Amino acid sequence: MATCEVCGNDYWMAFEVRAVSGDTHTFDCFECAIHKMAPICEHCQIKIVGHGVEVSGRFFCGAHCARAVEGAQGAEIRDAVGARPA
């Protein structure tokens, strides 16, 4: 069995997530994985579970928050997969 690094639960169905950085994390559920690894929207402070958007190296949960913070570049963002400022 493996122990979840967030909640400490020792669970036979725990799983590992390998990050791009090379770090390996162990969790007992997706909720704990999200709590530990999901980025936070720089405008509304929620965990970004879906695609989200990135503008100038900053992460937002969606186009509305990007537009609220990022001015001209944010104004170009639309909620669609692959949408990026020019």
Backbone as a ProteinNet text record, in pm:
[ID]
protein_1_A
[PRIMARY]
MATCEVCGNDYWMAFEVRAVSGDTHTFDCFECAIHKMAPICEHCQIKIVGHGVEVSGRFFCGAHCARAVEGAQGAEIRDAVGARPA
[TERTIARY]
83.4	0	87.5	26.3	99.1	19.4	88.9	27.1	12.6	-106.8	-134.2	-56.1	16.2	97.9	15.3	-113.6	-199	-274.4	-348	-435.1	-378.7	-273.1	-211.2	-280	-384	-455.1	-365.8	-359.3	-284.7	-382.9	-368.7	-473.1	-412.3	-473	-419.2	-435.2	-522.7	-540.3	-478.7	-385.8	-316.4	-245.5	-219.5	-154.4	-46.9	42.4	150.3	126.9	166.9	165.7	308.3	359	493.3	481.1	539.2	533.4	643.3	629.3	729	865	862.7	987	1062.8	996.4	1057.4	1013.3	944.7	893.6	784.2	776.9	672.1	589.1	457	364.9	272.2	233.5	143.7	15.1	-98.5	-230	-324.3	-426.4	-527.2	-652.6	-664.6	-781.6	-746.5	-830.8	-808.2	-825.2	-913.9	-933.5	-803.1	-727.8	-600.3	-497.6	-499	-406.3	-433.9	-560.9	-597.7	-555.6	-583.5	-548.1	-398.7	-316.4	-171.2	-115.1	-169.1	-100.5	-166.9	-295.4	-363.9	-317.6	-294.8	-260.7	-381.1	-356.9	-462.3	-480.3	-606	-637.7	-586.7	-513.2	-455.6	-557.8	-679.6	-782.8	-880.2	-943.1	-1047.7	-999.1	-876.2	-811.5	-869.2	-944.1	-991.7	-887.6	-895	-807.8	-852.2	-757	-787	-781.8	-899.2	-908.7	-915.1	-972.5	-982.3	-862.8	-884.3	-776.3	-724.6	-814.4	-771.3	-703.5	-649.5	-575.8	-450.6	-350.2	-225.1	-198.9	-172.1	-139.7	-15.9	86.6	210.7	266.2	253.8	306.9	220.9	101.8	9.6	-108.6	-158.6	-266.7	-399.9	-505.1	-640.2	-736.1	-847.6	-943.6	-1017.4	-1030.6	-1101.2	-1078.1	-1142.1	-1122.4	-1168.4	-1277.3	-1327.9	-1220.8	-1158.4	-1056	-932.5	-895.1	-779.8	-807	-926.6	-961.9	-964.8	-1006.5	-1016.5	-879.8	-775.8	-643.9	-542.3	-547	-437.8	-453.9	-547.4	-556.6	-568	-482.3	-490.9	-473.1	-373.9	-355.1	-471.7	-519.9	-634.1	-759.2	-773.6	-891.3	-900	-787.7	-785.1	-824.8	-827.8	-853.2	-1001.2	-1027.8	-1163.3	-1160.4	-1273.1	-1281	-1295	-1182.9	-1178.8	-1043.4	-1040.8	-915.2	-823.8	-700.7	-603.8	-606.3	-696.3	-701.4	-578.7	-510.1	-390.1	-383.6	-324.9	-308.7	-206.6	-222	-131.3	6.3
-118.8	0	124.7	234.3	361.1	466.5	565	670.1	798.2	856.5	982.5	1094.1	1173.5	1280.4	1400.9	1406.7	1517.3	1482.6	1371.3	1338.8	1231.2	1162.3	1060.4	925.1	910.5	783.5	676.4	562.2	446.7	361.4	358.2	302.2	210.4	94.5	-3.6	39.7	136.8	183.6	321.9	362.1	490	488.7	607.8	618.2	725.6	719.8	817	910.2	1034.5	1133.2	1182.5	1175.9	1225.4	1361	1462.4	1598.7	1619.7	1721.6	1754.8	1780	1832.1	1861.3	1735.3	1620	1494.2	1447.7	1534.1	1497.1	1392	1301.8	1201	1223.6	1222.8	1245.1	1125.5	1091.5	979.2	1031.6	987	1031.4	912.1	927.7	822.9	854.4	979.5	1019.2	1141.8	1167.5	1284.1	1414	1415.1	1535.4	1579.6	1484.8	1519.2	1562.5	1497.9	1535.3	1678.3	1713.7	1849.4	1949.1	1916.6	2005.7	2039.3	1939.7	1957.8	2019.8	1982	2012.5	2115.2	2139.1	2229.6	2374	2445.6	2588	2665.5	2785.4	2870.5	2990.6	3023.3	3139.5	3265.4	3347	3468	3579.3	3559.4	3660.9	3618.5	3502.2	3462.1	3361.1	3313.6	3226.4	3084.9	3037.5	2899.8	2807	2678.4	2579.1	2560.1	2557.3	2538.9	2389.6	2331.2	2187.2	2154.6	2243.1	2222.3	2280.7	2319.2	2373.5	2506.8	2596.6	2729.5	2801.3	2919.4	2995.5	3052.9	3074.5	3133.8	3258.6	3368.1	3494.1	3549.9	3574.1	3632.1	3552.7	3420.9	3335.2	3328.4	3387.7	3385.3	3296	3220.3	3125.5	3178.1	3155.8	3197.4	3082.2	3079.2	2970.3	2980.7	3099.5	3117.9	3256	3280.9	3406.6	3526.9	3514.3	3626.7	3678.4	3588.4	3630	3685	3626.4	3677.5	3818.4	3842.8	3976.4	4078.2	4034.9	4125.5	4173.7	4094.7	4125.3	4167.2	4109	4121.4	4226.3	4315.7	4426	4382.5	4438	4415.3	4268.3	4201.7	4059	3976.8	4008.7	3937.5	3956.1	4073.2	4101.8	4007.9	3953.1	3862.5	3719.4	3686.3	3549.6	3515.8	3398.3	3344.1	3207.6	3166.4	3033.4	2927.2	2877.4	2771.7	2705.1	2575.7	2502.1	2556.6	2587.1	2634.3	2784.1	2856.7	3002.7	3065.3	3147.5	3214.7	3353.7	3446.8	3581.5	3579	3669.4	3676	3720.9
0	0	0	-39.1	-43	32.4	84.6	164.3	83.5	86.6	18	86.2	7.4	65.1	109.3	75.1	117.7	245.4	242.9	356.6	449.1	405	488.7	486.2	404.4	395.6	334.2	397.7	347.1	268.2	136	49.6	-55.3	-73.9	-168.6	-314	-342.6	-480.4	-502	-417.5	-436.4	-571.9	-624.5	-754.8	-750.5	-847	-857.2	-975.6	-957.7	-1065.9	-1081.1	-1202.6	-1230.8	-1299.2	-1238.1	-1291.7	-1395	-1476.6	-1578	-1512.6	-1392.2	-1319.1	-1280.7	-1290.9	-1250.2	-1112.9	-1039	-906.9	-920.8	-824.5	-819.9	-694.8	-711.9	-601.3	-589	-465.6	-439.8	-378.2	-435.5	-389.1	-378.1	-293.2	-281.5	-361.9	-411.8	-490.8	-575.2	-674.8	-759.8	-681.5	-583.3	-502.5	-437.6	-380.8	-318.4	-423.3	-539.9	-647	-693	-708.3	-748.6	-642.2	-517	-406.6	-408.3	-436.1	-432.5	-560.3	-677.3	-802.1	-893.4	-878.7	-971.3	-951	-1061.2	-1047.1	-995.3	-945	-889.9	-981.8	-1013.5	-1096.8	-1027.7	-1101.6	-1042.8	-1021.4	-1071	-1048.6	-938.4	-951.6	-856.3	-752.4	-767.1	-668.3	-658.7	-759.5	-753.6	-816	-783.1	-845	-989.9	-1080.7	-1222.5	-1251.4	-1270.9	-1291.9	-1440.3	-1519.8	-1664.5	-1737.1	-1861.5	-1943.4	-1892.8	-1854.7	-1814.1	-1929.6	-1902.4	-2003.4	-1939.8	-2021.8	-1976.6	-2059.1	-1991.8	-2058.6	-1990.2	-2068.1	-2015.7	-1897.4	-1904.4	-1798	-1673.7	-1678	-1564.1	-1599.2	-1500	-1523.4	-1471.7	-1553.3	-1519	-1546.6	-1472.5	-1490.2	-1623	-1676.1	-1802.8	-1859.3	-1972.9	-2044.4	-1962.9	-1889.5	-1811	-1714.6	-1640.8	-1544.3	-1614.5	-1726.8	-1802.8	-1852.9	-1902	-1951	-1837.5	-1719.3	-1604.7	-1557	-1581.4	-1526.4	-1631.8	-1749.6	-1845.2	-1954.5	-1942.8	-2038.3	-2183	-2271.1	-2415.3	-2452.2	-2395.2	-2427	-2374.7	-2257.3	-2200.5	-2283.7	-2345.8	-2427.8	-2547.7	-2590.7	-2705.6	-2669.3	-2542.1	-2498.3	-2509.3	-2562.6	-2571.5	-2505.9	-2446.3	-2385.4	-2494.4	-2541.5	-2641.3	-2633.7	-2652.9	-2650.6	-2758.4	-2721.7	-2817.8	-2841.7	-2778.1	-2796.5	-2733.3	-2809.5	-2761	-2817.6	-2743.5	-2799.6	-2913.4	-3006.2	-3121.5	-3081
[MASK]
++++++++++++++++++++++++++++++++++++++++++++++++++++++++++++++++++++++++++++++++++++++

